């Protein structure tokens, strides 16, 4: 069972170490990580405060009173009614909480930030994103088990779709079938709306599926993942309809070699910068260097994209418990894109690919 109190204790220690009197957390992955609760991020400000002294404060809409009180009956909480507004709750909080307060710079919205800033001393509210990123960067055994399950669900669904896909299928039809297959296998949801792109559309790394149908000889890029236990899989494979054109095969094999190099290099103590350089070197030394468009990967967990970023300039060393994607790709506008993405767990003595779906080129139809 997850020990949320231990997680909050680590957050408190992190706040003290980084010079914050408290962290302010809005609904989202950090909120769930620290409390086990999920609240909607909506027009009503809902904030959790973890102080450096390990106390809990909160600003809560009145309509969340029963659920919050059931989970945290002793927390000092400032409830507010829609009819009265939330200004008084922030004023009362300011009397109980001294700055500096660290906020989630990549998640907190402007109106929440301004409400805090207007009631705390000047300069008391600051971005704590770099510090908070350290909180979830290494996964515990329960999170790793959940990731394994999310990956297993995803790969089983993909295998089923590969067997049935054929020329004439539209991108949105394949998306719908893939979603249904994940849910049928126990997915709690989707890491993101699946990206299924055919032909020249595959050259857009994050394109939007449409009614375009796949034709013989064309690539089909599938980027997707199931959610399970709050954790998210993020897998990409590129297939070809019926046959692989010779030029496309050369591009595919280059990406495949880069993916293998990234998985080979990744391990404890290896800097993210080094993993990216080693992986990208395979691409940049090929005839397709002009087709490189993005970094090697990113952290994976409660967020689909989280720390650490596997990219040039990030000297953070990988450590046991981190989970990162290795996803080199090559893209030529108007022609094709190829990406092969794996989810890799850093272990005490190396790395383990949680994704096992075949990487060698495959055709369907």
VOTOR-379000 format. One record per residue (C-alpha): residue number from 1; z, x, y. Coordinates in steps of 0.001 Angstrom, whole numbers, padded with zeros to 6 digits. Layout:
residues N
<logu><resi>NUM</resi><w>Z</w><u>X</u><v>Y</v></logu>
...
end
This chain:
residues 365
<logu><resi>1</resi><w>000000</w><u>000000</u><v>000000</v></logu>
<logu><resi>2</resi><w>-000869</w><u>001268</u><v>003464</v></logu>
<logu><resi>3</resi><w>002095</w><u>002538</u><v>005482</v></logu>
<logu><resi>4</resi><w>001236</w><u>001342</u><v>008968</v></logu>
<logu><resi>5</resi><w>004575</w><u>002541</u><v>010363</v></logu>
<logu><resi>6</resi><w>003657</w><u>006086</u><v>009325</v></logu>
<logu><resi>7</resi><w>000355</w><u>005742</u><v>011122</v></logu>
<logu><resi>8</resi><w>002113</w><u>004560</u><v>014280</v></logu>
<logu><resi>9</resi><w>004543</w><u>007473</u><v>014018</v></logu>
<logu><resi>10</resi><w>001590</w><u>009855</u><v>013923</v></logu>
<logu><resi>11</resi><w>000081</w><u>008111</u><v>016935</v></logu>
<logu><resi>12</resi><w>003365</w><u>008494</u><v>018819</v></logu>
<logu><resi>13</resi><w>003518</w><u>012192</u><v>017995</v></logu>
<logu><resi>14</resi><w>-000099</w><u>012589</u><v>019051</v></logu>
<logu><resi>15</resi><w>000668</w><u>010897</u><v>022368</v></logu>
<logu><resi>16</resi><w>003575</w><u>013284</u><v>022976</v></logu>
<logu><resi>17</resi><w>001503</w><u>016328</u><v>022021</v></logu>
<logu><resi>18</resi><w>-001327</w><u>015357</u><v>024368</v></logu>
<logu><resi>19</resi><w>000867</w><u>014490</u><v>027344</v></logu>
<logu><resi>20</resi><w>000687</w><u>010699</u><v>027259</v></logu>
<logu><resi>21</resi><w>003678</w><u>008404</u><v>027472</v></logu>
<logu><resi>22</resi><w>001750</w><u>005789</u><v>025511</v></logu>
<logu><resi>23</resi><w>-001605</w><u>004862</u><v>024071</v></logu>
<logu><resi>24</resi><w>-003144</w><u>001500</u><v>025039</v></logu>
<logu><resi>25</resi><w>-005188</w><u>000010</u><v>022184</v></logu>
<logu><resi>26</resi><w>-007532</w><u>-002981</u><v>022356</v></logu>
<logu><resi>27</resi><w>-008698</w><u>-005029</u><v>019337</v></logu>
<logu><resi>28</resi><w>-010931</w><u>-002953</u><v>017123</v></logu>
<logu><resi>29</resi><w>-010686</w><u>-000184</u><v>014529</v></logu>
<logu><resi>30</resi><w>-007677</w><u>001611</u><v>016053</v></logu>
<logu><resi>31</resi><w>-005793</w><u>-001675</u><v>016435</v></logu>
<logu><resi>32</resi><w>-006429</w><u>-002514</u><v>012786</v></logu>
<logu><resi>33</resi><w>-005584</w><u>001041</u><v>011703</v></logu>
<logu><resi>34</resi><w>-002188</w><u>000933</u><v>013423</v></logu>
<logu><resi>35</resi><w>-001139</w><u>-002643</u><v>012647</v></logu>
<logu><resi>36</resi><w>-003212</w><u>-004026</u><v>009794</v></logu>
<logu><resi>37</resi><w>-004121</w><u>-006937</u><v>012080</v></logu>
<logu><resi>38</resi><w>-007496</w><u>-008011</u><v>013361</v></logu>
<logu><resi>39</resi><w>-007807</w><u>-009748</u><v>016716</v></logu>
<logu><resi>40</resi><w>-011033</w><u>-010714</u><v>018415</v></logu>
<logu><resi>41</resi><w>-012154</w><u>-008691</u><v>021404</v></logu>
<logu><resi>42</resi><w>-012753</w><u>-011522</u><v>023853</v></logu>
<logu><resi>43</resi><w>-012174</w><u>-012593</u><v>027442</v></logu>
<logu><resi>44</resi><w>-008404</w><u>-012673</u><v>026922</v></logu>
<logu><resi>45</resi><w>-006823</w><u>-009215</u><v>027331</v></logu>
<logu><resi>46</resi><w>-004946</w><u>-008281</u><v>024156</v></logu>
<logu><resi>47</resi><w>-003358</w><u>-004829</u><v>024178</v></logu>
<logu><resi>48</resi><w>-001111</w><u>-002834</u><v>021882</v></logu>
<logu><resi>49</resi><w>000930</w><u>000031</u><v>023313</v></logu>
<logu><resi>50</resi><w>002329</w><u>002802</u><v>021101</v></logu>
<logu><resi>51</resi><w>004713</w><u>004947</u><v>023129</v></logu>
<logu><resi>52</resi><w>005527</w><u>008595</u><v>022607</v></logu>
<logu><resi>53</resi><w>008976</w><u>007416</u><v>021507</v></logu>
<logu><resi>54</resi><w>007467</w><u>005278</u><v>018726</v></logu>
<logu><resi>55</resi><w>008218</w><u>001939</u><v>020347</v></logu>
<logu><resi>56</resi><w>005746</w><u>-000947</u><v>020413</v></logu>
<logu><resi>57</resi><w>004835</w><u>-002956</u><v>023489</v></logu>
<logu><resi>58</resi><w>002103</w><u>-005554</u><v>023704</v></logu>
<logu><resi>59</resi><w>000247</w><u>-007913</u><v>026007</v></logu>
<logu><resi>60</resi><w>-000732</w><u>-011029</u><v>024071</v></logu>
<logu><resi>61</resi><w>-002360</w><u>-014373</u><v>024851</v></logu>
<logu><resi>62</resi><w>000040</w><u>-017222</u><v>024123</v></logu>
<logu><resi>63</resi><w>-002270</w><u>-018593</u><v>021449</v></logu>
<logu><resi>64</resi><w>-001652</w><u>-015424</u><v>019371</v></logu>
<logu><resi>65</resi><w>002149</w><u>-015716</u><v>019607</v></logu>
<logu><resi>66</resi><w>002888</w><u>-016916</u><v>016067</v></logu>
<logu><resi>67</resi><w>000672</w><u>-014385</u><v>014304</v></logu>
<logu><resi>68</resi><w>001913</w><u>-011503</u><v>016424</v></logu>
<logu><resi>69</resi><w>005574</w><u>-012473</u><v>016148</v></logu>
<logu><resi>70</resi><w>005304</w><u>-012803</u><v>012390</v></logu>
<logu><resi>71</resi><w>004043</w><u>-009232</u><v>012130</v></logu>
<logu><resi>72</resi><w>006092</w><u>-007629</u><v>014925</v></logu>
<logu><resi>73</resi><w>009135</w><u>-009791</u><v>015684</v></logu>
<logu><resi>74</resi><w>011021</w><u>-006973</u><v>017425</v></logu>
<logu><resi>75</resi><w>008195</w><u>-005703</u><v>019627</v></logu>
<logu><resi>76</resi><w>008632</w><u>-006187</u><v>023344</v></logu>
<logu><resi>77</resi><w>005721</w><u>-008473</u><v>024096</v></logu>
<logu><resi>78</resi><w>004435</w><u>-009953</u><v>027332</v></logu>
<logu><resi>79</resi><w>002758</w><u>-013261</u><v>026527</v></logu>
<logu><resi>80</resi><w>000530</w><u>-015070</u><v>028990</v></logu>
<logu><resi>81</resi><w>-001042</w><u>-018526</u><v>029229</v></logu>
<logu><resi>82</resi><w>-004661</w><u>-019258</u><v>030124</v></logu>
<logu><resi>83</resi><w>-003465</w><u>-021596</u><v>032869</v></logu>
<logu><resi>84</resi><w>-001353</w><u>-018862</u><v>034495</v></logu>
<logu><resi>85</resi><w>-003538</w><u>-015802</u><v>033995</v></logu>
<logu><resi>86</resi><w>-002558</w><u>-012376</u><v>032770</v></logu>
<logu><resi>87</resi><w>-001608</w><u>-010601</u><v>036016</v></logu>
<logu><resi>88</resi><w>002126</w><u>-011276</u><v>035588</v></logu>
<logu><resi>89</resi><w>002061</w><u>-009890</u><v>032038</v></logu>
<logu><resi>90</resi><w>000611</w><u>-006621</u><v>033318</v></logu>
<logu><resi>91</resi><w>003157</w><u>-006517</u><v>036147</v></logu>
<logu><resi>92</resi><w>006039</w><u>-006951</u><v>033700</v></logu>
<logu><resi>93</resi><w>004550</w><u>-004301</u><v>031446</v></logu>
<logu><resi>94</resi><w>004432</w><u>-001846</u><v>034349</v></logu>
<logu><resi>95</resi><w>008207</w><u>-002205</u><v>034741</v></logu>
<logu><resi>96</resi><w>008712</w><u>-001284</u><v>031083</v></logu>
<logu><resi>97</resi><w>006152</w><u>001477</u><v>030761</v></logu>
<logu><resi>98</resi><w>005791</w><u>004633</u><v>032782</v></logu>
<logu><resi>99</resi><w>002559</w><u>006607</u><v>032869</v></logu>
<logu><resi>100</resi><w>000533</w><u>008417</u><v>031934</v></logu>
<logu><resi>101</resi><w>-001149</w><u>005930</u><v>029600</v></logu>
<logu><resi>102</resi><w>-004093</w><u>006982</u><v>027448</v></logu>
<logu><resi>103</resi><w>-006834</w><u>004432</u><v>026797</v></logu>
<logu><resi>104</resi><w>-009762</w><u>004166</u><v>024395</v></logu>
<logu><resi>105</resi><w>-012495</w><u>005441</u><v>026663</v></logu>
<logu><resi>106</resi><w>-015307</w><u>004312</u><v>024378</v></logu>
<logu><resi>107</resi><w>-013927</w><u>000837</u><v>023689</v></logu>
<logu><resi>108</resi><w>-011705</w><u>-000456</u><v>026486</v></logu>
<logu><resi>109</resi><w>-013615</w><u>-002650</u><v>028917</v></logu>
<logu><resi>110</resi><w>-013557</w><u>-002362</u><v>032679</v></logu>
<logu><resi>111</resi><w>-011464</w><u>-005478</u><v>033327</v></logu>
<logu><resi>112</resi><w>-008696</w><u>-004288</u><v>030995</v></logu>
<logu><resi>113</resi><w>-008809</w><u>-000829</u><v>032516</v></logu>
<logu><resi>114</resi><w>-008600</w><u>-002236</u><v>036041</v></logu>
<logu><resi>115</resi><w>-005717</w><u>-004546</u><v>035119</v></logu>
<logu><resi>116</resi><w>-003773</w><u>-001555</u><v>033828</v></logu>
<logu><resi>117</resi><w>-004710</w><u>000732</u><v>036700</v></logu>
<logu><resi>118</resi><w>-003812</w><u>-001814</u><v>039363</v></logu>
<logu><resi>119</resi><w>-000260</w><u>-002180</u><v>038008</v></logu>
<logu><resi>120</resi><w>000548</w><u>001438</u><v>037173</v></logu>
<logu><resi>121</resi><w>000941</w><u>004393</u><v>039545</v></logu>
<logu><resi>122</resi><w>-002206</w><u>006070</u><v>040815</v></logu>
<logu><resi>123</resi><w>-003711</w><u>008374</u><v>038219</v></logu>
<logu><resi>124</resi><w>-001483</w><u>007036</u><v>035437</v></logu>
<logu><resi>125</resi><w>-004360</w><u>005685</u><v>033313</v></logu>
<logu><resi>126</resi><w>-006656</w><u>008206</u><v>031661</v></logu>
<logu><resi>127</resi><w>-009185</w><u>008493</u><v>028853</v></logu>
<logu><resi>128</resi><w>-007494</w><u>009479</u><v>025573</v></logu>
<logu><resi>129</resi><w>-010576</w><u>009180</u><v>023356</v></logu>
<logu><resi>130</resi><w>-010554</w><u>012857</u><v>022263</v></logu>
<logu><resi>131</resi><w>-006900</w><u>012582</u><v>021244</v></logu>
<logu><resi>132</resi><w>-007257</w><u>009202</u><v>019538</v></logu>
<logu><resi>133</resi><w>-010268</w><u>010435</u><v>017570</v></logu>
<logu><resi>134</resi><w>-007905</w><u>012756</u><v>015705</v></logu>
<logu><resi>135</resi><w>-005821</w><u>009826</u><v>014499</v></logu>
<logu><resi>136</resi><w>-008322</w><u>008507</u><v>011947</v></logu>
<logu><resi>137</resi><w>-010468</w><u>011569</u><v>011372</v></logu>
<logu><resi>138</resi><w>-009056</w><u>012356</u><v>007910</v></logu>
<logu><resi>139</resi><w>-009026</w><u>009463</u><v>005464</v></logu>
<logu><resi>140</resi><w>-006155</w><u>008697</u><v>003096</v></logu>
<logu><resi>141</resi><w>-006634</w><u>007872</u><v>-000578</v></logu>
<logu><resi>142</resi><w>-006758</w><u>004126</u><v>000049</v></logu>
<logu><resi>143</resi><w>-009481</w><u>004504</u><v>002660</v></logu>
<logu><resi>144</resi><w>-011498</w><u>006776</u><v>000396</v></logu>
<logu><resi>145</resi><w>-011228</w><u>004262</u><v>-002459</v></logu>
<logu><resi>146</resi><w>-012436</w><u>001520</u><v>-000112</v></logu>
<logu><resi>147</resi><w>-015366</w><u>003673</u><v>000979</v></logu>
<logu><resi>148</resi><w>-016296</w><u>004295</u><v>-002641</v></logu>
<logu><resi>149</resi><w>-016335</w><u>000552</u><v>-003229</v></logu>
<logu><resi>150</resi><w>-018415</w><u>-000106</u><v>-000109</v></logu>
<logu><resi>151</resi><w>-020929</w><u>002517</u><v>-001252</v></logu>
<logu><resi>152</resi><w>-021050</w><u>001152</u><v>-004819</v></logu>
<logu><resi>153</resi><w>-021747</w><u>-002376</u><v>-003556</v></logu>
<logu><resi>154</resi><w>-024447</w><u>-001092</u><v>-001226</v></logu>
<logu><resi>155</resi><w>-026226</w><u>000992</u><v>-003819</v></logu>
<logu><resi>156</resi><w>-026227</w><u>-001767</u><v>-006433</v></logu>
<logu><resi>157</resi><w>-027747</w><u>-004151</u><v>-003892</v></logu>
<logu><resi>158</resi><w>-030385</w><u>-001604</u><v>-002888</v></logu>
<logu><resi>159</resi><w>-031329</w><u>-000951</u><v>-006499</v></logu>
<logu><resi>160</resi><w>-031899</w><u>-004674</u><v>-007041</v></logu>
<logu><resi>161</resi><w>-034081</w><u>-004968</u><v>-003955</v></logu>
<logu><resi>162</resi><w>-036177</w><u>-001958</u><v>-004881</v></logu>
<logu><resi>163</resi><w>-037038</w><u>-003608</u><v>-008193</v></logu>
<logu><resi>164</resi><w>-038286</w><u>-006800</u><v>-006535</v></logu>
<logu><resi>165</resi><w>-039887</w><u>-005532</u><v>-003289</v></logu>
<logu><resi>166</resi><w>-043661</w><u>-005562</u><v>-003122</v></logu>
<logu><resi>167</resi><w>-046607</w><u>-005350</u><v>-000757</v></logu>
<logu><resi>168</resi><w>-046673</w><u>-008369</u><v>001535</v></logu>
<logu><resi>169</resi><w>-042892</w><u>-008634</u><v>001860</v></logu>
<logu><resi>170</resi><w>-041748</w><u>-008820</u><v>005459</v></logu>
<logu><resi>171</resi><w>-038986</w><u>-006676</u><v>006905</v></logu>
<logu><resi>172</resi><w>-036797</w><u>-009690</u><v>007661</v></logu>
<logu><resi>173</resi><w>-037253</w><u>-011048</u><v>004124</v></logu>
<logu><resi>174</resi><w>-036022</w><u>-007766</u><v>002681</v></logu>
<logu><resi>175</resi><w>-033076</w><u>-007756</u><v>005112</v></logu>
<logu><resi>176</resi><w>-032087</w><u>-011263</u><v>004001</v></logu>
<logu><resi>177</resi><w>-032271</w><u>-010385</u><v>000311</v></logu>
<logu><resi>178</resi><w>-030328</w><u>-007169</u><v>000840</v></logu>
<logu><resi>179</resi><w>-027553</w><u>-009014</u><v>002658</v></logu>
<logu><resi>180</resi><w>-027354</w><u>-011679</u><v>-000022</v></logu>
<logu><resi>181</resi><w>-027190</w><u>-009033</u><v>-002745</v></logu>
<logu><resi>182</resi><w>-024329</w><u>-007198</u><v>-000996</v></logu>
<logu><resi>183</resi><w>-022322</w><u>-010383</u><v>-000546</v></logu>
<logu><resi>184</resi><w>-022929</w><u>-011366</u><v>-004168</v></logu>
<logu><resi>185</resi><w>-021412</w><u>-008051</u><v>-005226</v></logu>
<logu><resi>186</resi><w>-018263</w><u>-008482</u><v>-003197</v></logu>
<logu><resi>187</resi><w>-019060</w><u>-007133</u><v>000260</v></logu>
<logu><resi>188</resi><w>-016657</w><u>-008428</u><v>002904</v></logu>
<logu><resi>189</resi><w>-019352</w><u>-008037</u><v>005515</v></logu>
<logu><resi>190</resi><w>-021927</w><u>-005558</u><v>006757</v></logu>
<logu><resi>191</resi><w>-021390</w><u>-002231</u><v>008468</v></logu>
<logu><resi>192</resi><w>-024217</w><u>-003310</u><v>010814</v></logu>
<logu><resi>193</resi><w>-027267</w><u>-005531</u><v>010578</v></logu>
<logu><resi>194</resi><w>-029542</w><u>-003743</u><v>008088</v></logu>
<logu><resi>195</resi><w>-032434</w><u>-001779</u><v>009562</v></logu>
<logu><resi>196</resi><w>-035554</w><u>-002310</u><v>007438</v></logu>
<logu><resi>197</resi><w>-038714</w><u>-000891</u><v>009015</v></logu>
<logu><resi>198</resi><w>-042197</w><u>-000608</u><v>007551</v></logu>
<logu><resi>199</resi><w>-045270</w><u>001472</u><v>008334</v></logu>
<logu><resi>200</resi><w>-045403</w><u>002947</u><v>011843</v></logu>
<logu><resi>201</resi><w>-042272</w><u>001019</u><v>012804</v></logu>
<logu><resi>202</resi><w>-040269</w><u>003398</u><v>010610</v></logu>
<logu><resi>203</resi><w>-040788</w><u>006016</u><v>013334</v></logu>
<logu><resi>204</resi><w>-038184</w><u>004202</u><v>015464</v></logu>
<logu><resi>205</resi><w>-034830</w><u>005508</u><v>014116</v></logu>
<logu><resi>206</resi><w>-032960</w><u>002348</u><v>015160</v></logu>
<logu><resi>207</resi><w>-035746</w><u>-000194</u><v>015331</v></logu>
<logu><resi>208</resi><w>-035404</w><u>-003937</u><v>014862</v></logu>
<logu><resi>209</resi><w>-036778</w><u>-005650</u><v>011730</v></logu>
<logu><resi>210</resi><w>-039388</w><u>-008341</u><v>012313</v></logu>
<logu><resi>211</resi><w>-041952</w><u>-010392</u><v>010389</v></logu>
<logu><resi>212</resi><w>-044223</w><u>-007407</u><v>009870</v></logu>
<logu><resi>213</resi><w>-045233</w><u>-007061</u><v>006202</v></logu>
<logu><resi>214</resi><w>-045406</w><u>-003801</u><v>004304</v></logu>
<logu><resi>215</resi><w>-048789</w><u>-002620</u><v>002986</v></logu>
<logu><resi>216</resi><w>-049744</w><u>-000189</u><v>000182</v></logu>
<logu><resi>217</resi><w>-049222</w><u>003459</u><v>001106</v></logu>
<logu><resi>218</resi><w>-046774</w><u>002619</u><v>003904</v></logu>
<logu><resi>219</resi><w>-043180</w><u>003830</u><v>004172</v></logu>
<logu><resi>220</resi><w>-040254</w><u>001434</u><v>004108</v></logu>
<logu><resi>221</resi><w>-037124</w><u>002825</u><v>005766</v></logu>
<logu><resi>222</resi><w>-033895</w><u>001061</u><v>004783</v></logu>
<logu><resi>223</resi><w>-030689</w><u>001888</u><v>006709</v></logu>
<logu><resi>224</resi><w>-027740</w><u>-000336</u><v>005788</v></logu>
<logu><resi>225</resi><w>-024221</w><u>-000529</u><v>004379</v></logu>
<logu><resi>226</resi><w>-021613</w><u>-002909</u><v>003063</v></logu>
<logu><resi>227</resi><w>-018094</w><u>-003253</u><v>004438</v></logu>
<logu><resi>228</resi><w>-015179</w><u>-003387</u><v>002043</v></logu>
<logu><resi>229</resi><w>-011474</w><u>-003001</u><v>002736</v></logu>
<logu><resi>230</resi><w>-012338</w><u>-002427</u><v>006381</v></logu>
<logu><resi>231</resi><w>-014399</w><u>000667</u><v>005556</v></logu>
<logu><resi>232</resi><w>-018144</w><u>000961</u><v>006059</v></logu>
<logu><resi>233</resi><w>-020914</w><u>002524</u><v>004023</v></logu>
<logu><resi>234</resi><w>-023929</w><u>003874</u><v>005925</v></logu>
<logu><resi>235</resi><w>-026872</w><u>004738</u><v>003691</v></logu>
<logu><resi>236</resi><w>-030541</w><u>005391</u><v>004405</v></logu>
<logu><resi>237</resi><w>-033392</w><u>005796</u><v>001966</v></logu>
<logu><resi>238</resi><w>-037133</w><u>005841</u><v>002641</v></logu>
<logu><resi>239</resi><w>-039470</w><u>004370</u><v>000030</v></logu>
<logu><resi>240</resi><w>-043246</w><u>003958</u><v>-000196</v></logu>
<logu><resi>241</resi><w>-045245</w><u>000916</u><v>-001167</v></logu>
<logu><resi>242</resi><w>-047195</w><u>001519</u><v>-004402</v></logu>
<logu><resi>243</resi><w>-048164</w><u>005136</u><v>-003646</v></logu>
<logu><resi>244</resi><w>-047315</w><u>008056</u><v>-001367</v></logu>
<logu><resi>245</resi><w>-050041</w><u>009580</u><v>000825</v></logu>
<logu><resi>246</resi><w>-050170</w><u>013374</u><v>000502</v></logu>
<logu><resi>247</resi><w>-049240</w><u>014001</u><v>004140</v></logu>
<logu><resi>248</resi><w>-046321</w><u>011600</u><v>003909</v></logu>
<logu><resi>249</resi><w>-045086</w><u>013367</u><v>000791</v></logu>
<logu><resi>250</resi><w>-044985</w><u>016710</u><v>002606</v></logu>
<logu><resi>251</resi><w>-042857</w><u>015165</u><v>005356</v></logu>
<logu><resi>252</resi><w>-040607</w><u>013479</u><v>002813</v></logu>
<logu><resi>253</resi><w>-040047</w><u>016684</u><v>000860</v></logu>
<logu><resi>254</resi><w>-039075</w><u>018488</u><v>004061</v></logu>
<logu><resi>255</resi><w>-036433</w><u>015872</u><v>004875</v></logu>
<logu><resi>256</resi><w>-035227</w><u>015958</u><v>001273</v></logu>
<logu><resi>257</resi><w>-034761</w><u>019739</u><v>001458</v></logu>
<logu><resi>258</resi><w>-032839</w><u>019390</u><v>004731</v></logu>
<logu><resi>259</resi><w>-030588</w><u>016716</u><v>003235</v></logu>
<logu><resi>260</resi><w>-029849</w><u>018962</u><v>000238</v></logu>
<logu><resi>261</resi><w>-029038</w><u>021899</u><v>002524</v></logu>
<logu><resi>262</resi><w>-026644</w><u>019813</u><v>004607</v></logu>
<logu><resi>263</resi><w>-024775</w><u>018582</u><v>001546</v></logu>
<logu><resi>264</resi><w>-024659</w><u>022117</u><v>000182</v></logu>
<logu><resi>265</resi><w>-023242</w><u>023664</u><v>003372</v></logu>
<logu><resi>266</resi><w>-020645</w><u>020987</u><v>004189</v></logu>
<logu><resi>267</resi><w>-017108</w><u>021906</u><v>003181</v></logu>
<logu><resi>268</resi><w>-013603</w><u>022598</u><v>004509</v></logu>
<logu><resi>269</resi><w>-013496</w><u>025133</u><v>007322</v></logu>
<logu><resi>270</resi><w>-017216</w><u>024870</u><v>008079</v></logu>
<logu><resi>271</resi><w>-017910</w><u>023935</u><v>011684</v></logu>
<logu><resi>272</resi><w>-019878</w><u>020767</u><v>012375</v></logu>
<logu><resi>273</resi><w>-022152</w><u>022959</u><v>014512</v></logu>
<logu><resi>274</resi><w>-022965</w><u>025119</u><v>011483</v></logu>
<logu><resi>275</resi><w>-023771</w><u>022145</u><v>009258</v></logu>
<logu><resi>276</resi><w>-026151</w><u>020795</u><v>011879</v></logu>
<logu><resi>277</resi><w>-027830</w><u>024159</u><v>012457</v></logu>
<logu><resi>278</resi><w>-028293</w><u>024824</u><v>008745</v></logu>
<logu><resi>279</resi><w>-029689</w><u>021345</u><v>008130</v></logu>
<logu><resi>280</resi><w>-031942</w><u>021258</u><v>011167</v></logu>
<logu><resi>281</resi><w>-033283</w><u>024758</u><v>010409</v></logu>
<logu><resi>282</resi><w>-035119</w><u>023325</u><v>007393</v></logu>
<logu><resi>283</resi><w>-036836</w><u>020837</u><v>009693</v></logu>
<logu><resi>284</resi><w>-037483</w><u>023213</u><v>012595</v></logu>
<logu><resi>285</resi><w>-039023</w><u>025882</u><v>010336</v></logu>
<logu><resi>286</resi><w>-041460</w><u>023344</u><v>008863</v></logu>
<logu><resi>287</resi><w>-044843</w><u>022258</u><v>010266</v></logu>
<logu><resi>288</resi><w>-043100</w><u>019100</u><v>011498</v></logu>
<logu><resi>289</resi><w>-040698</w><u>020576</u><v>014067</v></logu>
<logu><resi>290</resi><w>-041977</w><u>018232</u><v>016807</v></logu>
<logu><resi>291</resi><w>-040807</w><u>015244</u><v>014734</v></logu>
<logu><resi>292</resi><w>-037068</w><u>016033</u><v>015042</v></logu>
<logu><resi>293</resi><w>-035244</w><u>013381</u><v>017078</v></logu>
<logu><resi>294</resi><w>-031518</w><u>013424</u><v>016279</v></logu>
<logu><resi>295</resi><w>-028458</w><u>015316</u><v>015069</v></logu>
<logu><resi>296</resi><w>-027479</w><u>015686</u><v>011428</v></logu>
<logu><resi>297</resi><w>-024716</w><u>013080</u><v>011216</v></logu>
<logu><resi>298</resi><w>-021411</w><u>011568</u><v>012231</v></logu>
<logu><resi>299</resi><w>-018006</w><u>010581</u><v>010924</v></logu>
<logu><resi>300</resi><w>-017678</w><u>007368</u><v>008938</v></logu>
<logu><resi>301</resi><w>-014810</w><u>004976</u><v>008272</v></logu>
<logu><resi>302</resi><w>-013470</w><u>001915</u><v>010074</v></logu>
<logu><resi>303</resi><w>-016216</w><u>002603</u><v>012607</v></logu>
<logu><resi>304</resi><w>-019746</w><u>003285</u><v>011431</v></logu>
<logu><resi>305</resi><w>-019970</w><u>006062</u><v>014016</v></logu>
<logu><resi>306</resi><w>-016746</w><u>007960</u><v>014648</v></logu>
<logu><resi>307</resi><w>-015477</w><u>011534</u><v>014835</v></logu>
<logu><resi>308</resi><w>-016500</w><u>014133</u><v>013924</v></logu>
<logu><resi>309</resi><w>-020040</w><u>014358</u><v>015236</v></logu>
<logu><resi>310</resi><w>-022127</w><u>016680</u><v>013051</v></logu>
<logu><resi>311</resi><w>-024125</w><u>018245</u><v>015829</v></logu>
<logu><resi>312</resi><w>-024854</w><u>021444</u><v>017694</v></logu>
<logu><resi>313</resi><w>-022025</w><u>022348</u><v>020052</v></logu>
<logu><resi>314</resi><w>-019246</w><u>020713</u><v>018038</v></logu>
<logu><resi>315</resi><w>-017215</w><u>023641</u><v>016737</v></logu>
<logu><resi>316</resi><w>-014638</w><u>021414</u><v>015016</v></logu>
<logu><resi>317</resi><w>-014206</w><u>022621</u><v>011434</v></logu>
<logu><resi>318</resi><w>-014573</w><u>020075</u><v>008685</v></logu>
<logu><resi>319</resi><w>-011361</w><u>019376</u><v>006772</v></logu>
<logu><resi>320</resi><w>-010362</w><u>017689</u><v>003534</v></logu>
<logu><resi>321</resi><w>-010346</w><u>013919</u><v>003961</v></logu>
<logu><resi>322</resi><w>-013118</w><u>013756</u><v>006517</v></logu>
<logu><resi>323</resi><w>-016146</w><u>011638</u><v>005620</v></logu>
<logu><resi>324</resi><w>-019433</w><u>012425</u><v>007358</v></logu>
<logu><resi>325</resi><w>-023038</w><u>011389</u><v>007052</v></logu>
<logu><resi>326</resi><w>-025773</w><u>013898</u><v>006318</v></logu>
<logu><resi>327</resi><w>-028918</w><u>012181</u><v>007564</v></logu>
<logu><resi>328</resi><w>-031788</w><u>014419</u><v>008633</v></logu>
<logu><resi>329</resi><w>-034983</w><u>012662</u><v>009631</v></logu>
<logu><resi>330</resi><w>-038511</w><u>013247</u><v>010880</v></logu>
<logu><resi>331</resi><w>-040405</w><u>010724</u><v>013012</v></logu>
<logu><resi>332</resi><w>-043944</w><u>010527</u><v>014363</v></logu>
<logu><resi>333</resi><w>-044605</w><u>007665</u><v>016746</v></logu>
<logu><resi>334</resi><w>-047308</w><u>005315</u><v>015534</v></logu>
<logu><resi>335</resi><w>-047341</w><u>006821</u><v>012062</v></logu>
<logu><resi>336</resi><w>-044089</w><u>007002</u><v>010090</v></logu>
<logu><resi>337</resi><w>-040460</w><u>007971</u><v>009925</v></logu>
<logu><resi>338</resi><w>-038478</w><u>009421</u><v>007027</v></logu>
<logu><resi>339</resi><w>-034677</w><u>009603</u><v>006857</v></logu>
<logu><resi>340</resi><w>-032402</w><u>010327</u><v>003892</v></logu>
<logu><resi>341</resi><w>-028721</w><u>009635</u><v>004557</v></logu>
<logu><resi>342</resi><w>-025718</w><u>010314</u><v>002379</v></logu>
<logu><resi>343</resi><w>-021990</w><u>009712</u><v>002875</v></logu>
<logu><resi>344</resi><w>-020126</w><u>012931</u><v>002122</v></logu>
<logu><resi>345</resi><w>-016390</w><u>013352</u><v>001526</v></logu>
<logu><resi>346</resi><w>-014955</w><u>016751</u><v>002413</v></logu>
<logu><resi>347</resi><w>-012572</w><u>017900</u><v>-000326</v></logu>
<logu><resi>348</resi><w>-010069</w><u>020750</u><v>-000616</v></logu>
<logu><resi>349</resi><w>-012656</w><u>023035</u><v>-002169</v></logu>
<logu><resi>350</resi><w>-016037</w><u>021650</u><v>-001151</v></logu>
<logu><resi>351</resi><w>-017710</w><u>018296</u><v>-000655</v></logu>
<logu><resi>352</resi><w>-018533</w><u>015231</u><v>-002715</v></logu>
<logu><resi>353</resi><w>-021395</w><u>012886</u><v>-001994</v></logu>
<logu><resi>354</resi><w>-020025</w><u>009363</u><v>-002312</v></logu>
<logu><resi>355</resi><w>-023606</w><u>008119</u><v>-002316</v></logu>
<logu><resi>356</resi><w>-025421</w><u>008634</u><v>-005612</v></logu>
<logu><resi>357</resi><w>-028604</w><u>006646</u><v>-005091</v></logu>
<logu><resi>358</resi><w>-031640</w><u>008800</u><v>-006071</v></logu>
<logu><resi>359</resi><w>-033017</w><u>010883</u><v>-003215</v></logu>
<logu><resi>360</resi><w>-036341</w><u>011860</u><v>-004790</v></logu>
<logu><resi>361</resi><w>-039312</w><u>009938</u><v>-003466</v></logu>
<logu><resi>362</resi><w>-039678</w><u>006482</u><v>-004991</v></logu>
<logu><resi>363</resi><w>-042371</w><u>003848</u><v>-004827</v></logu>
<logu><resi>364</resi><w>-042049</w><u>000087</u><v>-005191</v></logu>
<logu><resi>365</resi><w>-044417</w><u>-002773</u><v>-005856</v></logu>
end
